[in-house]
Amino acid sequence: MKKIGLVLISFFLFLFGVGFVNAVACTNPPSTCNCEIYSSITLDRDLLDCHSSGGVLSFMSGGETPDNPIVLDCNGHRLYASSGICVSLGDGDINNIIIKNCKFECPVSLDLAVGEPRISTNITVENNEFLMATNNWHMRLRGIQNSKIIDNILFRANYGILIGATPNQPDLYALPSINNAFYHNNFVGIDHPYNNYHRYSNYWSYNGEGNYWSNYDEESEGCYDFDGNGFCDNPLQLDINNYDYTPFTHENGWLIIDVDGDTIPDNTDNCPYTYNQFQYDFDRDNTGDWCDNCPLTSNQDQIDSNDNERGDACENLRYMCRAVEIGVIDSSSKTSFSSFVVKLFRKE
């Protein structure tokens, strides 16, 4: 009778999502929620309707070296749990892991927290979408060092990234998370994109590029872009020890390509393959003077039937020939091609 009672209790606990379930090692691809990761896995479907306090997926091991990491590749699939955590770190020294291409939909998306006194290093979180943490935080880092958080979008949450502890937590939750790099992330519609009660120092820009913050992308919020280069002219101060020195003015600003390096994005550059920072266009045909095959004659089609680098629209104009032959100017100078040829023509 006692045995039957225990079976019934276990059944009802399982039914309501709080059963005493022994987690199993994840297969590749995973066939169930609440499994433990010991080697690289790639999802082939969404993992939905999971109930987890410890994690829908939990890393129990890391890679041996940075060149041989253990990878969780969600392959664009969703991890969903109505309660608990999407991905967590288990006990032990867990280093050299990659978490990528996931769509997190859990009250807590990613809990990268290790227990005292361990420290985890070389963790990469890239190209993920954090979609649900309305009354909680998307990502917590505790005891994480020398890691990268890049190319993610964090959307609609109370907290975006929580580093260490909150003011009401004891110091045992405050293992230092330092020397981590956060860049090319979108923080969109988040009440408190960043919380670092203990003010550990991390890097919020890399190679001159930071993150996009929807609460810091307008002049009324302190973001001015007088030179039009796609970055706020002033850094965003997160706390006394942390600054995003080059925050972007637009979401996914790092995807705007500038091939010729003249600080004008290719999608608005009137000479995308020729350096022309000042964008002079004398004939107003939307092709800049430095790459226009008829700089004084409007020809939006830029047709050059005989491939002589002189557009059909000005093929027989004598001044054009002379301007092309004489008007070779260093593009780094601040003299525009159009003003040069106009002065030459008037002089003659």
C-alpha positions as CSV (number, residue, x, y, z in Angstrom):
1,M,0.0,0.0,0.0
2,K,2.9,2.4,0.9
3,K,4.5,1.5,-2.4
4,I,1.3,2.4,-4.4
5,G,1.1,5.7,-2.5
6,L,4.6,6.7,-3.5
7,V,3.9,5.8,-7.1
8,L,0.8,8.0,-7.1
9,I,2.6,10.9,-5.5
10,S,5.5,10.7,-8.0
11,F,2.9,10.6,-10.8
12,F,1.1,13.7,-9.7
13,L,4.4,15.6,-9.2
14,F,5.5,14.6,-12.7
15,L,2.1,15.6,-14.1
16,F,2.5,19.1,-12.7
17,G,6.0,19.5,-13.9
18,V,7.9,19.2,-10.6
19,G,8.7,15.5,-10.7
20,F,11.8,14.0,-9.3
21,V,13.3,13.4,-12.8
22,N,16.9,12.3,-13.1
23,A,18.3,14.2,-16.0
24,V,19.9,12.1,-18.7
25,A,22.7,12.8,-21.1
26,C,21.6,14.6,-24.2
27,T,21.6,12.7,-27.4
28,N,22.7,14.4,-30.7
29,P,20.3,15.8,-31.7
30,P,18.5,16.0,-28.3
31,S,15.3,13.9,-28.1
32,T,14.0,15.4,-24.9
33,C,14.0,18.4,-22.6
34,N,16.0,18.4,-19.3
35,C,19.0,16.7,-20.5
36,E,22.7,17.2,-19.7
37,I,25.3,18.3,-22.3
38,Y,28.6,16.4,-22.2
39,S,29.6,16.8,-25.9
40,S,28.6,19.0,-28.8
41,I,25.0,18.9,-30.0
42,T,22.9,20.4,-32.8
43,L,19.1,20.7,-32.5
44,D,16.9,19.5,-35.3
45,R,13.6,20.7,-33.8
46,D,12.2,23.1,-31.2
47,L,12.3,22.0,-27.5
48,L,8.9,23.2,-26.2
49,D,6.7,22.8,-23.2
50,C,9.6,22.1,-20.9
51,H,9.5,22.6,-17.1
52,S,12.8,23.1,-15.6
53,S,14.4,24.7,-12.5
54,G,17.9,23.6,-13.4
55,G,17.8,24.1,-17.1
56,V,16.1,22.8,-20.2
57,L,19.7,22.0,-21.2
58,S,22.5,22.0,-18.8
59,F,26.2,22.0,-19.6
60,M,27.9,19.4,-17.4
61,S,31.2,19.5,-19.2
62,G,33.3,21.9,-21.3
63,G,35.9,21.6,-24.0
64,E,39.4,20.5,-23.3
65,T,40.9,23.5,-25.0
66,P,39.7,26.8,-26.7
67,D,40.3,25.2,-30.0
68,N,38.2,22.2,-29.1
69,P,35.1,23.6,-27.5
70,I,31.8,21.9,-26.7
71,V,29.1,23.5,-28.9
72,L,25.4,23.9,-28.4
73,D,24.0,24.9,-31.8
74,C,20.3,25.4,-31.8
75,N,20.3,25.8,-35.5
76,G,17.6,28.5,-35.3
77,H,15.2,26.4,-33.1
78,R,13.3,27.5,-30.0
79,L,13.9,26.6,-26.4
80,Y,10.7,27.2,-24.5
81,A,9.9,26.6,-20.8
82,S,6.9,28.1,-19.0
83,S,9.0,28.1,-15.8
84,G,12.7,27.8,-15.0
85,I,15.8,28.3,-17.1
86,C,16.6,27.6,-20.8
87,V,20.3,26.8,-20.5
88,S,22.5,26.6,-17.4
89,L,25.9,25.6,-16.2
90,G,26.1,22.5,-14.0
91,D,28.7,21.7,-11.3
92,G,32.3,21.4,-12.1
93,D,34.9,23.4,-14.1
94,I,33.1,24.2,-17.3
95,N,35.3,26.1,-19.8
96,N,35.5,26.4,-23.6
97,I,31.8,26.2,-24.6
98,I,29.9,27.9,-27.4
99,I,26.1,28.6,-27.4
100,K,24.8,29.8,-30.7
101,N,21.8,30.2,-33.0
102,C,19.2,29.7,-30.3
103,K,15.8,31.4,-29.7
104,F,15.3,31.5,-26.0
105,E,11.8,31.7,-24.6
106,C,12.1,31.1,-20.9
107,P,11.5,33.2,-17.8
108,V,15.3,33.1,-17.4
109,S,17.1,32.5,-20.7
110,L,20.7,31.9,-19.9
111,D,22.1,31.3,-16.4
112,L,25.9,31.4,-16.8
113,A,26.6,31.1,-13.1
114,V,29.1,28.9,-11.4
115,G,29.3,28.1,-7.7
116,E,32.1,29.4,-5.5
117,P,35.0,29.1,-5.8
118,R,35.1,28.1,-9.4
119,I,35.6,30.4,-12.4
120,S,34.6,29.5,-16.0
121,T,36.5,31.0,-19.0
122,N,36.3,31.1,-22.7
123,I,32.5,30.9,-23.1
124,T,31.1,32.3,-26.3
125,V,27.4,33.3,-26.7
126,E,26.7,34.4,-30.2
127,N,23.9,34.9,-32.7
128,N,21.0,34.2,-30.3
129,E,17.6,35.7,-29.8
130,F,16.4,36.3,-26.3
131,L,12.7,36.7,-26.7
132,M,11.0,36.3,-23.3
133,A,12.0,37.4,-19.8
134,T,9.4,40.0,-19.1
135,N,9.6,40.0,-15.3
136,N,13.2,38.7,-15.0
137,W,16.6,38.8,-16.7
138,H,17.8,37.3,-20.0
139,M,21.3,36.5,-19.0
140,R,23.2,36.2,-15.8
141,L,27.0,36.0,-15.5
142,R,28.6,34.9,-12.2
143,G,32.2,33.7,-12.2
144,I,32.5,34.1,-15.9
145,Q,35.8,35.5,-17.3
146,N,37.6,36.1,-20.6
147,S,34.4,35.3,-22.6
148,K,32.5,36.8,-25.5
149,I,28.9,37.8,-25.8
150,I,28.4,38.9,-29.4
151,D,25.8,39.3,-32.2
152,N,22.8,38.7,-30.0
153,I,19.4,40.4,-29.7
154,L,17.9,40.8,-26.3
155,F,14.3,41.9,-26.4
156,R,11.7,42.9,-23.9
157,A,12.8,42.1,-20.4
158,N,13.1,43.7,-17.0
159,Y,16.9,43.1,-17.0
160,G,19.0,42.4,-20.1
161,I,22.3,41.2,-18.6
162,L,22.8,40.7,-14.8
163,I,26.4,40.5,-13.8
164,G,27.0,39.0,-10.4
165,A,24.4,39.8,-7.7
166,T,21.6,42.2,-7.2
167,P,21.6,44.5,-4.1
168,N,19.4,42.2,-2.1
169,Q,21.7,39.2,-2.6
170,P,24.6,38.2,-0.3
171,D,28.1,38.5,-1.5
172,L,28.4,34.7,-2.1
173,Y,26.5,35.4,-5.3
174,A,29.2,37.9,-6.3
175,L,31.9,35.8,-7.9
176,P,33.7,38.2,-10.2
177,S,32.8,38.3,-13.9
178,I,35.5,40.4,-15.5
179,N,37.4,40.8,-18.8
180,N,34.5,39.7,-20.9
181,A,33.7,41.3,-24.3
182,F,30.2,42.4,-25.2
183,Y,29.8,43.8,-28.7
184,H,27.4,43.7,-31.7
185,N,24.5,43.1,-29.4
186,N,21.0,44.7,-29.8
187,F,19.4,45.7,-26.5
188,V,15.8,46.5,-27.5
189,G,12.9,47.5,-25.3
190,I,14.6,46.5,-22.0
191,D,13.8,48.4,-18.9
192,H,17.3,47.9,-17.4
193,P,19.6,46.6,-20.1
194,Y,22.5,46.2,-17.7
195,N,22.9,45.6,-14.0
196,N,26.2,45.2,-12.3
197,Y,25.8,45.8,-8.6
198,H,29.5,45.0,-7.9
199,R,30.7,47.1,-10.9
200,Y,33.1,44.5,-12.3
201,S,35.0,45.8,-15.3
202,N,34.2,44.4,-18.7
203,Y,34.6,45.5,-22.3
204,W,31.6,46.9,-24.2
205,S,33.2,47.6,-27.5
206,Y,35.8,45.8,-29.7
207,N,37.8,47.1,-32.6
208,G,36.0,50.4,-32.4
209,E,32.5,48.9,-32.4
210,G,30.1,48.5,-29.5
211,N,26.4,47.6,-29.1
212,Y,23.0,49.1,-30.0
213,W,20.9,50.3,-27.1
214,S,17.3,51.3,-27.8
215,N,17.3,53.6,-24.8
216,Y,20.3,55.4,-26.1
217,D,19.8,56.1,-29.8
218,E,18.3,59.6,-30.0
219,E,19.5,63.1,-29.2
220,S,16.9,63.4,-26.4
221,E,18.7,60.4,-24.8
222,G,22.2,61.9,-25.2
223,C,23.1,60.1,-28.5
224,Y,24.3,62.7,-31.0
225,D,25.8,61.7,-34.4
226,F,27.0,64.9,-35.9
227,D,29.4,63.3,-38.4
228,G,26.8,60.7,-39.6
229,N,29.0,57.7,-39.1
230,G,26.4,55.6,-37.4
231,F,27.9,55.9,-33.9
232,C,26.8,58.0,-31.0
233,D,29.4,60.8,-30.6
234,N,29.4,60.3,-26.8
235,P,30.0,57.0,-25.0
236,L,27.3,55.4,-23.0
237,Q,28.3,55.1,-19.3
238,L,26.9,51.9,-17.8
239,D,28.5,52.4,-14.4
240,I,31.6,53.9,-13.0
241,N,33.8,51.1,-14.4
242,N,32.0,50.2,-17.6
243,Y,31.4,52.2,-20.8
244,D,30.3,51.4,-24.3
245,Y,32.6,53.8,-26.1
246,T,31.1,53.3,-29.6
247,P,27.4,52.6,-29.3
248,F,25.5,52.3,-32.6
249,T,22.7,54.6,-33.5
250,H,20.7,51.9,-35.3
251,E,19.9,48.3,-34.7
252,N,22.4,45.9,-36.3
253,G,24.5,48.9,-37.2
254,W,27.6,46.7,-37.6
255,L,26.0,45.1,-40.6
256,I,26.1,48.3,-42.6
257,I,29.1,47.9,-44.9
258,D,31.5,50.6,-45.9
259,V,33.8,49.0,-48.5
260,D,35.8,52.1,-49.4
261,G,36.3,53.2,-45.9
262,D,35.1,56.8,-46.3
263,T,32.7,56.6,-43.3
264,I,29.7,56.6,-45.6
265,P,27.7,53.3,-45.5
266,D,27.5,51.6,-48.9
267,N,23.7,51.7,-48.9
268,T,23.9,55.6,-48.9
269,D,27.3,56.1,-50.6
270,N,27.1,57.7,-54.0
271,C,30.4,56.1,-54.8
272,P,30.5,52.9,-52.7
273,Y,33.8,51.6,-54.2
274,T,35.6,55.0,-54.4
275,Y,36.7,57.0,-51.4
276,N,34.6,60.2,-51.4
277,Q,33.8,61.4,-47.9
278,F,32.2,64.6,-49.0
279,Q,29.8,63.0,-51.5
280,Y,30.0,65.7,-54.2
281,D,27.6,65.2,-57.1
282,F,27.7,68.2,-59.4
283,D,25.1,67.0,-61.9
284,R,22.8,65.6,-59.3
285,D,22.4,62.2,-60.9
286,N,23.0,60.3,-57.6
287,T,26.4,59.1,-58.8
288,G,29.3,60.9,-57.0
289,D,31.8,62.9,-59.0
290,W,34.6,60.6,-58.2
291,C,33.0,57.6,-59.9
292,D,30.7,59.4,-62.4
293,N,31.6,58.7,-66.0
294,C,29.9,62.0,-66.9
295,P,30.4,64.2,-63.9
296,L,29.0,67.3,-65.6
297,T,26.1,65.6,-67.5
298,S,23.3,63.9,-65.6
299,N,23.3,60.2,-66.6
300,Q,21.8,58.0,-63.9
301,D,22.2,54.8,-66.0
302,Q,26.0,55.4,-66.4
303,I,25.9,53.6,-69.8
304,D,29.3,53.3,-71.5
305,S,28.7,51.4,-74.7
306,N,32.4,51.3,-75.8
307,D,33.9,50.8,-72.4
308,N,36.2,53.8,-72.7
309,E,35.3,55.0,-69.1
310,R,33.4,57.9,-70.7
311,G,29.6,57.7,-70.5
312,D,27.5,57.8,-73.7
313,A,25.8,60.9,-72.5
314,C,29.0,62.9,-72.7
315,E,30.9,60.9,-75.3
316,N,31.3,63.7,-77.8
317,L,31.9,66.6,-75.3
318,R,35.4,67.9,-75.6
319,Y,35.6,69.3,-72.1
320,M,34.8,65.9,-70.6
321,C,37.8,64.3,-72.3
322,R,40.1,67.1,-71.1
323,A,38.6,66.9,-67.6
324,V,39.2,63.2,-67.4
325,E,42.8,63.5,-68.6
326,I,43.7,66.4,-66.4
327,G,41.5,65.9,-63.4
328,V,43.4,63.2,-61.5
329,I,43.4,64.4,-58.0
330,D,44.3,62.6,-54.8
331,S,41.0,61.6,-53.3
332,S,42.2,62.2,-49.8
333,S,42.4,65.9,-50.6
334,K,39.3,68.0,-49.9
335,T,39.0,69.3,-53.4
336,S,36.0,67.9,-55.2
337,F,36.3,66.5,-58.7
338,S,33.2,68.5,-59.8
339,S,34.5,71.9,-58.6
340,F,37.8,71.1,-60.3
341,V,36.4,70.4,-63.7
342,V,33.9,73.3,-63.5
343,K,36.8,75.7,-62.8
344,L,38.8,74.2,-65.6
345,F,36.0,74.6,-68.0
346,R,35.2,78.2,-67.1
347,K,38.9,79.1,-67.4
348,E,39.0,77.9,-71.0
